[in-house]
Amino acid sequence: MGKSLSFFARHDANMSVYNEDNIESYVEFEKFTKKRYFSFSLNKGDFRREISDIVLPHLNPHEVSRLISNWLTNDQEEILRETFQI
């Protein structure tokens, strides 16, 4: 079974990766972007680039089999599902 990804894209954006019932990693994106209270773009093209530049260096998309989405737009959720093929 693959990992679960919990993704929050708004104010103080973050993600948690779970392997079964254990938290494997937790990422606060403001630490990587150096932008306090970082949130991902609502623009579809910009969001896609941010996922590529900010998220994928920390997570292999082939390891994720489940998405837990929190406060995502439909476009954002669609891009994440497409990126992680879930």
Secondary structure, 3 states (H helix, E strand, C coil): CCEEEEEECCCCCEEEEEECCEEEEEEECHHHHCCCCCCCCCCHHHHHHHHHHHHHHHCCHHHEEEEEEECCCHHHHHHHHHHHCC
